[in-house]
Amino acid sequence: MATTRERLSRYRDIAWFLAKYGRTDFLTDAGIETAVDEPRPDVAANADALARDLESLGPTFIKLGQLLSTRADLLPRPYIEALARLQDDIVPFPYEDVERIVQEELGIRVSKAFAEFDRVPAAAASLGQVHRAVLRDGREVAVKVQRPGIREQVLKDLDALDEVARLMDRFTGARRNLDAVRVLDEYRRSLLAEVDYRQEAEHLLTIRHDLREFEQILVPLPIDDYTSSRVLTMDFVARTKITAISGVARTEVDGDVLADG
């Protein structure tokens, strides 16, 4: 009974989201508007509200917002700018959960596995957060820890979205421009791969090998004994995000060298 109530509550949340944004610019232009006949609000204000509402719906939808923030070919600039906040401005989860998950996954307490482990995360995202740490041998590492219960929540959300997508394809004009079920299937595969950090570790090894001849590109190596499906430990690389570099600083960067690399 509790599961049924939880599912109905999630359907209600998604229905509310579609009702609120079903006639806004970004959905209308994509051809996936709902049957709700609402006036189109100011684009910038609506974009900010969209980012907030996606965040309130949880990690599955935050991730969707992150993906949309990279699609300047689909969305107007106000939406891109508002959704970009979801890339790295997410509230972290408590350190007590970090300690518990690391011990469950690695079979050893944080204090035993690491000589140092920063309690405050260096970054927090929709699916996990990263802590700087130092191994017992002195190697500086980044430890990515998955949010508690995230895989279970993602699976429930994807099931709910799947039913909504089928209804959209059946009862709206969405399929003229967008096959919602097909898009969701691709999103499902991508998202489920991201909640298994072992796949990410394999990708790091593959990319490191493929780019070994390019000295300008540094790919961190994963630490096998400290990596599981919910914990990923890799070399710590202290760098500045390119979007955080000022215009003046960019003029000092040798772009030709980076492009060749």
C-alpha positions in Angstrom: 0.0 0.0 0.0 2.8 2.4 0.9 4.5 1.7 -2.5 1.2 2.5 -4.3 0.9 5.8 -2.4 4.5 6.7 -3.2 4.0 5.9 -6.9 0.8 7.9 -7.1 2.5 10.8 -5.3 5.3 10.7 -7.9 2.8 10.7 -10.8 1.2 13.7 -9.2 4.5 15.5 -9.0 5.3 14.8 -12.7 1.7 15.8 -13.7 2.1 19.1 -11.8 5.4 19.7 -13.6 3.9 19.1 -17.0 0.8 21.2 -16.2 3.1 24.1 -15.2 5.4 24.0 -18.1 3.4 22.3 -20.8 2.7 25.6 -22.7 6.0 27.3 -22.1 8.5 28.2 -24.8 10.9 25.4 -24.6 8.2 22.6 -24.7 6.1 24.3 -27.3 9.0 24.9 -29.6 10.0 21.2 -29.3 6.4 20.1 -30.2 5.7 18.4 -26.9 3.3 20.8 -25.3 0.5 19.3 -23.2 -3.2 20.1 -23.4 -3.0 22.7 -20.6 -3.9 26.1 -22.0 -1.9 28.6 -20.0 -0.4 32.0 -21.1 3.3 32.0 -21.9 5.1 33.8 -19.1 8.3 35.8 -19.3 11.0 33.5 -20.7 13.8 34.4 -18.2 11.6 34.1 -15.2 10.2 30.8 -16.4 13.7 29.5 -17.0 14.7 30.2 -13.4 11.6 28.6 -12.1 12.2 25.5 -14.3 15.7 25.0 -12.8 14.3 25.3 -9.2 11.4 22.9 -9.9 13.7 20.3 -11.5 15.9 20.5 -8.4 12.9 20.0 -6.2 11.9 16.9 -8.1 15.2 15.2 -7.2 18.3 13.7 -8.8 16.7 12.1 -11.8 15.2 15.4 -12.9 18.3 17.4 -11.9 20.3 15.2 -14.2 17.8 15.9 -17.0 18.2 19.6 -16.4 22.0 19.2 -16.6 21.6 17.5 -20.0 19.3 20.1 -21.3 21.8 22.8 -20.2 24.2 21.5 -22.8 21.6 21.7 -25.7 21.9 25.3 -27.0 20.6 23.9 -30.3 17.3 23.2 -28.6 16.8 25.8 -25.9 16.9 29.6 -25.7 19.8 31.2 -23.9 17.8 32.0 -20.7 17.1 28.3 -20.2 20.7 27.3 -20.9 21.9 29.8 -18.3 19.4 28.9 -15.7 19.9 25.1 -16.1 23.7 25.5 -16.0 23.4 26.1 -12.3 22.4 22.5 -11.9 25.8 21.4 -13.1 27.6 22.0 -9.8 25.4 24.0 -7.4 23.6 21.1 -5.6 23.1 20.8 -1.9 25.5 18.1 -0.5 24.4 15.2 1.6 25.7 14.7 5.2 29.2 13.4 5.9 27.8 10.7 8.1 26.2 9.2 5.1 29.5 9.4 3.2 31.3 7.5 6.0 28.6 4.8 6.0 28.5 4.3 2.3 32.3 4.1 2.0 32.5 1.5 4.8 29.6 -0.5 3.2 31.2 -0.5 -0.2 34.9 -0.8 0.6 34.6 -2.9 3.8 36.8 -0.5 5.7 36.3 2.6 7.8 37.3 6.0 6.2 39.8 6.6 9.0 41.5 3.3 8.3 41.5 3.6 4.5 42.7 7.2 4.2 45.3 9.3 5.9 43.2 12.4 5.2 39.6 12.8 4.1 38.0 16.2 3.8 34.6 16.3 5.5 33.4 19.1 3.3 32.9 18.0 -0.4 34.9 19.7 -3.1 31.8 19.4 -5.3 28.3 18.1 -5.1 26.2 17.0 -8.1 22.9 15.3 -8.7 24.0 11.7 -8.3 27.0 12.0 -5.9 29.6 14.3 -4.4 33.4 14.4 -4.4 35.7 14.6 -1.4 39.5 15.2 -1.5 41.5 12.6 0.4 44.9 11.1 0.8 45.7 7.4 0.8 47.9 5.8 3.4 50.8 5.8 0.9 50.5 9.6 0.5 48.7 9.6 -2.9 46.3 12.4 -3.2 42.9 11.3 -4.5 39.3 12.4 -5.2 36.7 10.1 -3.7 33.3 10.2 -5.5 30.5 8.9 -3.3 27.0 8.2 -4.6 24.0 9.8 -2.9 22.1 7.5 -0.5 19.4 5.4 -2.2 19.9 7.1 -5.5 19.7 4.0 -7.7 16.4 2.9 -6.2 15.0 6.5 -6.6 16.2 6.7 -10.2 14.6 3.4 -11.1 11.2 4.5 -9.6 11.4 7.8 -11.4 12.3 6.2 -14.7 9.3 3.8 -14.5 7.0 6.8 -13.8 8.5 8.8 -16.7 8.1 5.8 -19.0 4.3 5.7 -18.4 4.1 9.5 -18.9 6.1 9.3 -22.1 3.8 6.6 -23.5 0.8 8.8 -22.7 2.5 11.8 -24.4 3.1 9.8 -27.5 -0.4 8.5 -27.6 -2.5 11.5 -26.7 -0.5 14.6 -27.7 1.1 15.8 -30.8 4.6 15.1 -29.4 5.5 12.3 -31.7 5.4 14.6 -34.7 8.7 16.1 -33.5 9.8 13.9 -30.7 9.5 10.2 -29.9 9.2 10.5 -26.1 9.5 6.8 -25.5 12.7 6.4 -27.6 14.3 9.5 -26.0 13.5 8.2 -22.5 15.0 4.8 -23.4 18.2 6.5 -24.3 18.1 8.6 -21.1 17.5 5.4 -19.1 20.5 3.7 -20.5 22.7 6.7 -19.9 21.5 7.3 -16.4 21.7 3.7 -15.2 25.3 3.6 -16.5 26.1 6.7 -14.5 24.9 5.1 -11.2 27.4 2.3 -11.6 30.8 3.9 -10.9 32.6 0.8 -12.0 31.7 1.7 -15.6 33.0 5.2 -15.1 36.3 3.7 -13.8 36.5 1.6 -17.0 35.9 4.6 -19.1 38.7 6.5 -17.4 41.1 3.7 -18.2 40.0 3.6 -21.8 40.2 7.3 -22.3 43.6 7.4 -20.6 44.9 4.7 -22.9 43.4 6.3 -26.1 44.8 9.7 -25.3 48.2 8.6 -24.0 50.1 10.4 -26.8 48.6 13.8 -25.9 50.7 15.4 -23.2 48.3 18.4 -22.8 45.5 16.1 -21.7 45.5 14.6 -18.2 43.0 11.8 -17.4 42.9 10.7 -13.7 43.4 7.0 -13.0 40.9 5.1 -10.8 42.2 3.2 -7.8 40.8 -0.4 -8.1 40.9 -1.4 -4.5 39.0 1.8 -3.5 36.3 1.6 -6.2 32.9 0.0 -6.3 29.5 0.6 -7.8 28.9 3.5 -5.4 32.4 4.7 -4.6 34.9 5.9 -7.2 38.4 6.8 -6.1 40.7 8.4 -8.6 43.8 10.6 -8.9 43.1 14.1 -7.6 43.5 16.8 -10.3 43.3 20.4 -9.1 42.1 22.5 -12.0 39.8 25.4 -12.7 36.5 24.8 -14.6 36.8 26.5 -18.0 33.6 28.5 -17.5 35.1 30.0 -14.3 38.0 31.5 -16.2 37.7 35.3 -16.8 37.8 36.7 -20.2 41.2 38.4 -19.5 42.7 35.1 -18.4 41.5 33.3 -21.5 43.4 35.7 -23.7 46.6 34.4 -22.0 45.8 30.8 -22.9 47.5 29.4 -26.0 44.4 28.1 -27.7 46.3 26.7 -30.7 48.3 24.4 -28.5 45.2 23.2 -26.7 43.4 22.6 -30.0 46.3 20.6 -31.4 46.5 18.6 -28.1 
